[in-house]
Amino acid sequence: MARRQIVIIAATVTVFAWSVVMVAIGQVAAIATLAPALGLTVQQIVRATRTQTEPASGHRVAPVPDKDGGAP
């Protein structure tokens, strides 16, 4: 297994283990409140570790000139 995969698995297991410990000590309300944040944490870990292999769209947009007169 690659080092990157080990880090992903370790981070995900840590997040879920923390959740289990909180439930075990009776902090169910804390888990219910923090569940979306835990899910987002795992999602961000997975996204950060994925390789960016998709090619760019190639769609080019012409630059738009600034307005005359400067900033207000």
N, CA, C and O atoms as CSV, one atom per row, in Angstrom:
chain,resi,resn,atom,element,x,y,z
A,1,MET,N,N,0.841,-1.173,0.000
A,1,MET,CA,C,0.000,0.000,0.000
A,1,MET,C,C,0.892,1.244,0.000
A,1,MET,O,O,1.932,1.277,0.658
A,2,ALA,N,N,0.476,2.242,-0.734
A,2,ALA,CA,C,1.268,3.463,-0.826
A,2,ALA,C,C,1.154,4.273,0.461
A,2,ALA,O,O,0.179,4.164,1.204
A,3,ARG,N,N,2.167,5.077,0.700
A,3,ARG,CA,C,2.185,5.908,1.914
A,3,ARG,C,C,0.980,6.836,1.966
A,3,ARG,O,O,0.421,7.080,3.035
A,4,ARG,N,N,0.590,7.344,0.822
A,4,ARG,CA,C,-0.553,8.254,0.744
A,4,ARG,C,C,-1.843,7.563,1.200
A,4,ARG,O,O,-2.647,8.154,1.921
A,5,GLN,N,N,-2.031,6.327,0.782
A,5,GLN,CA,C,-3.212,5.569,1.179
A,5,GLN,C,C,-3.218,5.305,2.682
A,5,GLN,O,O,-4.271,5.333,3.319
A,6,ILE,N,N,-2.066,5.055,3.232
A,6,ILE,CA,C,-1.967,4.814,4.671
A,6,ILE,C,C,-2.362,6.072,5.444
A,6,ILE,O,O,-3.052,5.985,6.460
A,7,VAL,N,N,-1.937,7.218,4.975
A,7,VAL,CA,C,-2.287,8.482,5.632
A,7,VAL,C,C,-3.795,8.725,5.554
A,7,VAL,O,O,-4.409,9.144,6.535
A,8,ILE,N,N,-4.386,8.463,4.397
A,8,ILE,CA,C,-5.840,8.644,4.230
A,8,ILE,C,C,-6.594,7.731,5.195
A,8,ILE,O,O,-7.513,8.171,5.885
A,9,ILE,N,N,-6.205,6.480,5.236
A,9,ILE,CA,C,-6.877,5.521,6.111
A,9,ILE,C,C,-6.705,5.908,7.572
A,9,ILE,O,O,-7.660,5.836,8.347
A,10,ALA,N,N,-5.505,6.316,7.957
A,10,ALA,CA,C,-5.253,6.704,9.348
A,10,ALA,C,C,-6.095,7.923,9.741
A,10,ALA,O,O,-6.664,7.953,10.833
A,11,ALA,N,N,-6.178,8.913,8.872
A,11,ALA,CA,C,-6.967,10.113,9.185
A,11,ALA,C,C,-8.449,9.774,9.286
A,11,ALA,O,O,-9.133,10.249,10.193
A,12,THR,N,N,-8.946,8.966,8.373
A,12,THR,CA,C,-10.358,8.590,8.392
A,12,THR,C,C,-10.687,7.761,9.634
A,12,THR,O,O,-11.711,7.988,10.278
A,13,VAL,N,N,-9.834,6.815,9.966
A,13,VAL,CA,C,-10.056,5.988,11.154
A,13,VAL,C,C,-10.013,6.849,12.412
A,13,VAL,O,O,-10.793,6.620,13.336
A,14,THR,N,N,-9.133,7.818,12.467
A,14,THR,CA,C,-9.047,8.704,13.625
A,14,THR,C,C,-10.340,9.490,13.805
A,14,THR,O,O,-10.846,9.609,14.922
A,15,VAL,N,N,-10.874,10.023,12.718
A,15,VAL,CA,C,-12.119,10.798,12.789
A,15,VAL,C,C,-13.264,9.919,13.291
A,15,VAL,O,O,-14.016,10.320,14.181
A,16,PHE,N,N,-13.393,8.729,12.723
A,16,PHE,CA,C,-14.485,7.849,13.141
A,16,PHE,C,C,-14.277,7.294,14.547
A,16,PHE,O,O,-15.248,7.104,15.280
A,17,ALA,N,N,-13.045,7.034,14.932
A,17,ALA,CA,C,-12.777,6.550,16.289
A,17,ALA,C,C,-13.148,7.615,17.310
A,17,ALA,O,O,-13.709,7.303,18.360
A,18,TRP,N,N,-12.838,8.860,17.007
A,18,TRP,CA,C,-13.212,9.959,17.897
A,18,TRP,C,C,-14.728,10.015,18.059
A,18,TRP,O,O,-15.228,10.258,19.157
A,19,SER,N,N,-15.454,9.793,16.973
A,19,SER,CA,C,-16.916,9.788,17.028
A,19,SER,C,C,-17.424,8.664,17.923
A,19,SER,O,O,-18.331,8.869,18.731
A,20,VAL,N,N,-16.849,7.497,17.781
A,20,VAL,CA,C,-17.266,6.345,18.584
A,20,VAL,C,C,-16.990,6.596,20.060
A,20,VAL,O,O,-17.823,6.271,20.906
A,21,VAL,N,N,-15.847,7.162,20.380
A,21,VAL,CA,C,-15.508,7.466,21.768
A,21,VAL,C,C,-16.488,8.471,22.353
A,21,VAL,O,O,-16.924,8.317,23.494
A,22,MET,N,N,-16.836,9.488,21.594
A,22,MET,CA,C,-17.792,10.496,22.073
A,22,MET,C,C,-19.152,9.868,22.363
A,22,MET,O,O,-19.785,10.205,23.363
A,23,VAL,N,N,-19.604,8.970,21.510
A,23,VAL,CA,C,-20.884,8.292,21.739
A,23,VAL,C,C,-20.781,7.391,22.962
A,23,VAL,O,O,-21.711,7.319,23.766
A,24,ALA,N,N,-19.647,6.702,23.104
A,24,ALA,CA,C,-19.466,5.781,24.229
A,24,ALA,C,C,-19.491,6.503,25.571
A,24,ALA,O,O,-19.937,5.935,26.567
A,25,ILE,N,N,-19.021,7.738,25.609
A,25,ILE,CA,C,-19.027,8.464,26.888
A,25,ILE,C,C,-20.286,9.299,27.066
A,25,ILE,O,O,-20.392,10.094,27.999
A,26,GLY,N,N,-21.242,9.108,26.157
A,26,GLY,CA,C,-22.537,9.743,26.344
A,26,GLY,C,C,-22.696,11.096,25.699
A,26,GLY,O,O,-23.613,11.836,26.055
A,27,GLN,N,N,-21.852,11.439,24.779
A,27,GLN,CA,C,-21.936,12.745,24.124
A,27,GLN,C,C,-22.651,12.642,22.776
A,27,GLN,O,O,-22.157,13.138,21.763
A,28,VAL,N,N,-23.807,11.997,22.773
A,28,VAL,CA,C,-24.556,11.783,21.541
A,28,VAL,C,C,-24.972,13.127,20.926
A,28,VAL,O,O,-24.952,13.283,19.706
A,29,ALA,N,N,-25.342,14.078,21.759
A,29,ALA,CA,C,-25.737,15.395,21.245
A,29,ALA,C,C,-24.572,16.070,20.530
A,29,ALA,O,O,-24.773,16.746,19.521
A,30,ALA,N,N,-23.369,15.894,21.037
A,30,ALA,CA,C,-22.191,16.483,20.397
A,30,ALA,C,C,-21.960,15.843,19.029
A,30,ALA,O,O,-21.626,16.537,18.069
A,31,ILE,N,N,-22.133,14.550,18.936
A,31,ILE,CA,C,-21.949,13.859,17.660
A,31,ILE,C,C,-23.018,14.288,16.673
A,31,ILE,O,O,-22.725,14.504,15.497
A,32,ALA,N,N,-24.261,14.414,17.139
A,32,ALA,CA,C,-25.339,14.835,16.243
A,32,ALA,C,C,-25.060,16.229,15.693
A,32,ALA,O,O,-25.367,16.517,14.536
A,33,THR,N,N,-24.488,17.076,16.506
A,33,THR,CA,C,-24.161,18.431,16.073
A,33,THR,C,C,-22.959,18.437,15.139
A,33,THR,O,O,-22.930,19.193,14.168
A,34,LEU,N,N,-21.975,17.606,15.423
A,34,LEU,CA,C,-20.732,17.617,14.662
A,34,LEU,C,C,-20.691,16.641,13.486
A,34,LEU,O,O,-19.700,16.603,12.756
A,35,ALA,N,N,-21.743,15.856,13.291
A,35,ALA,CA,C,-21.743,14.860,12.208
A,35,ALA,C,C,-21.472,15.478,10.837
A,35,ALA,O,O,-20.680,14.918,10.078
A,36,PRO,N,N,-22.093,16.607,10.485
A,36,PRO,CA,C,-21.777,17.195,9.180
A,36,PRO,C,C,-20.300,17.597,9.057
A,36,PRO,O,O,-19.701,17.440,7.993
A,37,ALA,N,N,-19.727,18.104,10.124
A,37,ALA,CA,C,-18.310,18.487,10.096
A,37,ALA,C,C,-17.416,17.257,9.946
A,37,ALA,O,O,-16.394,17.315,9.262
A,38,LEU,N,N,-17.786,16.159,10.572
A,38,LEU,CA,C,-17.007,14.929,10.441
A,38,LEU,C,C,-17.069,14.401,9.018
A,38,LEU,O,O,-16.059,13.969,8.462
A,39,GLY,N,N,-18.257,14.438,8.432
A,39,GLY,CA,C,-18.403,14.008,7.044
A,39,GLY,C,C,-17.603,14.877,6.105
A,39,GLY,O,O,-16.963,14.377,5.181
A,40,LEU,N,N,-17.635,16.175,6.335
A,40,LEU,CA,C,-16.878,17.115,5.505
A,40,LEU,C,C,-15.377,16.885,5.662
A,40,LEU,O,O,-14.629,16.991,4.690
A,41,THR,N,N,-14.940,16.575,6.866
A,41,THR,CA,C,-13.524,16.306,7.094
A,41,THR,C,C,-13.055,15.123,6.255
A,41,THR,O,O,-12.014,15.190,5.602
A,42,VAL,N,N,-13.817,14.055,6.277
A,42,VAL,CA,C,-13.452,12.870,5.496
A,42,VAL,C,C,-13.470,13.203,4.007
A,42,VAL,O,O,-12.574,12.799,3.266
A,43,GLN,N,N,-14.494,13.941,3.570
A,43,GLN,CA,C,-14.585,14.312,2.154
A,43,GLN,C,C,-13.381,15.148,1.732
A,43,GLN,O,O,-12.831,14.931,0.652
A,44,GLN,N,N,-12.966,16.096,2.565
A,44,GLN,CA,C,-11.815,16.934,2.234
A,44,GLN,C,C,-10.521,16.128,2.205
A,44,GLN,O,O,-9.649,16.385,1.374
A,45,ILE,N,N,-10.391,15.164,3.097
A,45,ILE,CA,C,-9.198,14.311,3.094
A,45,ILE,C,C,-9.123,13.542,1.790
A,45,ILE,O,O,-8.061,13.460,1.173
A,46,VAL,N,N,-10.241,12.980,1.369
A,46,VAL,CA,C,-10.259,12.198,0.132
A,46,VAL,C,C,-9.979,13.090,-1.078
A,46,VAL,O,O,-9.198,12.715,-1.952
A,47,ARG,N,N,-10.604,14.256,-1.136
A,47,ARG,CA,C,-10.384,15.160,-2.271
A,47,ARG,C,C,-8.945,15.657,-2.331
A,47,ARG,O,O,-8.378,15.791,-3.415
A,48,ALA,N,N,-8.360,15.929,-1.185
A,48,ALA,CA,C,-6.997,16.452,-1.155
A,48,ALA,C,C,-5.985,15.413,-1.616
A,48,ALA,O,O,-4.911,15.759,-2.109
A,49,THR,N,N,-6.324,14.163,-1.459
A,49,THR,CA,C,-5.365,13.132,-1.811
A,49,THR,C,C,-5.554,12.583,-3.218
A,49,THR,O,O,-4.703,11.840,-3.706
A,50,ARG,N,N,-6.639,12.931,-3.871
A,50,ARG,CA,C,-6.841,12.484,-5.247
A,50,ARG,C,C,-5.896,13.220,-6.178
A,50,ARG,O,O,-5.569,14.387,-5.960
A,51,THR,N,N,-5.465,12.525,-7.215
A,51,THR,CA,C,-4.622,13.178,-8.206
A,51,THR,C,C,-5.508,13.938,-9.185
A,51,THR,O,O,-6.619,13.511,-9.499
A,52,GLN,N,N,-5.011,15.043,-9.650
A,52,GLN,CA,C,-5.750,15.867,-10.596
A,52,GLN,C,C,-5.385,15.424,-12.004
A,52,GLN,O,O,-4.474,15.984,-12.615
A,53,THR,N,N,-6.086,14.424,-12.524
A,53,THR,CA,C,-5.761,13.879,-13.839
A,53,THR,C,C,-6.691,14.373,-14.930
A,53,THR,O,O,-6.474,14.070,-16.104
A,54,GLU,N,N,-7.722,15.128,-14.572
A,54,GLU,CA,C,-8.646,15.609,-15.581
A,54,GLU,C,C,-7.995,16.732,-16.378
A,54,GLU,O,O,-7.402,17.642,-15.799
A,55,PRO,N,N,-8.100,16.674,-17.706
A,55,PRO,CA,C,-7.531,17.750,-18.516
A,55,PRO,C,C,-8.369,19.019,-18.401
A,55,PRO,O,O,-9.562,18.971,-18.102
A,56,ALA,N,N,-7.730,20.131,-18.641
A,56,ALA,CA,C,-8.446,21.404,-18.625
A,56,ALA,C,C,-9.426,21.445,-19.785
A,56,ALA,O,O,-9.244,20.742,-20.779
A,57,SER,N,N,-10.467,22.267,-19.664
A,57,SER,CA,C,-11.506,22.301,-20.683
A,57,SER,C,C,-11.011,22.894,-21.992
A,57,SER,O,O,-11.553,22.583,-23.052
A,58,GLY,N,N,-9.992,23.741,-21.937
A,58,GLY,CA,C,-9.486,24.369,-23.149
A,58,GLY,C,C,-10.317,25.563,-23.578
A,58,GLY,O,O,-10.011,26.211,-24.579
A,59,HIS,N,N,-11.363,25.856,-22.827
A,59,HIS,CA,C,-12.228,26.986,-23.160
A,59,HIS,C,C,-11.539,28.285,-22.739
A,59,HIS,O,O,-11.255,28.497,-21.560
A,60,ARG,N,N,-11.285,29.123,-23.693
A,60,ARG,CA,C,-10.603,30.392,-23.411
A,60,ARG,C,C,-11.609,31.534,-23.474
A,60,ARG,O,O,-12.490,31.555,-24.335
A,61,VAL,N,N,-11.471,32.461,-22.574
A,61,VAL,CA,C,-12.358,33.618,-22.527
A,61,VAL,C,C,-11.527,34.857,-22.797
A,61,VAL,O,O,-10.438,35.026,-22.249
A,62,ALA,N,N,-12.059,35.721,-23.649
A,62,ALA,CA,C,-11.349,36.958,-23.962
A,62,ALA,C,C,-11.332,37.862,-22.731
A,62,ALA,O,O,-12.343,37.968,-22.038
A,63,PRO,N,N,-10.206,38.513,-22.447
A,63,PRO,CA,C,-10.146,39.398,-21.287
A,63,PRO,C,C,-11.065,40.608,-21.479
A,63,PRO,O,O,-11.219,41.126,-22.586
A,64,VAL,N,N,-11.661,41.036,-20.383
A,64,VAL,CA,C,-12.540,42.204,-20.412
A,64,VAL,C,C,-11.749,43.390,-19.865
A,64,VAL,O,O,-11.178,43.287,-18.779
A,65,PRO,N,N,-11.699,44.516,-20.587
A,65,PRO,CA,C,-10.940,45.667,-20.098
A,65,PRO,C,C,-11.607,46.288,-18.868
A,65,PRO,O,O,-12.825,46.213,-18.702
A,66,ASP,N,N,-10.788,46.900,-18.013
A,66,ASP,CA,C,-11.308,47.589,-16.837
A,66,ASP,C,C,-12.087,48.822,-17.260
A,66,ASP,O,O,-11.900,49.354,-18.354
A,67,LYS,N,N,-12.977,49.270,-16.356
A,67,LYS,CA,C,-13.731,50.493,-16.621
A,67,LYS,C,C,-12.781,51.691,-16.526
A,67,LYS,O,O,-11.809,51.676,-15.771
A,68,ASP,N,N,-13.083,52.715,-17.302
A,68,ASP,CA,C,-12.313,53.943,-17.200
A,68,ASP,C,C,-12.703,54.701,-15.940
A,68,ASP,O,O,-13.847,54.606,-15.495
A,69,GLY,N,N,-11.804,55.425,-15.379
A,69,GLY,CA,C,-12.105,56.252,-14.215
A,69,GLY,C,C,-11.571,55.697,-12.920
A,69,GLY,O,O,-11.611,56.400,-11.911
A,70,GLY,N,N,-11.077,54.484,-12.888
A,70,GLY,CA,C,-10.466,53.930,-11.670
A,70,GLY,C,C,-11.511,53.452,-10.680
A,70,GLY,O,O,-12.710,53.478,-10.958
A,71,ALA,N,N,-11.041,53.019,-9.528
A,71,ALA,CA,C,-11.906,52.491,-8.485
A,71,ALA,C,C,-12.571,53.615,-7.721
A,71,ALA,O,O,-11.996,54.694,-7.573
A,72,PRO,N,N,-13.781,53.373,-7.235
A,72,PRO,CA,C,-14.478,54.420,-6.467
A,72,PRO,C,C,-13.849,54.686,-5.127
A,72,PRO,O,O,-14.328,55.537,-4.379
